[in-house]
Amino acid sequence: MIAGLRDRHETVATAESLTAGLLTAVLTTVPGSSAVVRGGFVVYATDLKWGLAGVDPDLLAARGAVDPDVAGQLAAGARDRCAATWGIGLTGVAGPDPQDGVAPGTVHLGLAGPTGVNVATITVAGDRHEVRAASVREAVDLLSGRGTAP
């Protein structure tokens, strides 16, 4: 996937909440990733979602941080603020407890690109580690064109 982005002269940036930088860390394990990965934001705290990644604070106030539209805005914010071809945004509940009434294992992933923003929602069974690992796999699949977003 990194090689494909490099061959197409495309770049990627991330805005991660529940994965706290894990996606960016995985992307940068690939040799040559510095030509592709522009950067990313770890926006674990809600105020950083709007302060760094540009998520609408009214959306956050109305629906909370774990919402499909938040994932889309995280992705768009990463793309725009890092001047990347693609932006990926992740928000969800890794567990073990629900957050704002949202069940553990609920994950929203946004992918922003040249033609707009798509959002996928997945439900992952397992502990925190399993939820976060599955979230990263899904994000890589989305970026590779194999994921669940349209």
SULURVEN-V448440 format. One record per helix or strand of 3 or more residues. SS is the DSSP state (helix for helix, strand for strand). FROM is the first residue (numbers start at 1). TO is the last residue. Records with the same first field share a line. If there is no record, write none. Layout:
SS = FROM-TO ; FROM-TO
This chain:
helix = 2-7 ; 22-27 ; 33-35 ; 46-51 ; 57-63 ; 68-81 ; 128-144
strand = 12-16 ; 37-42 ; 86-92 ; 106-113 ; 116-123
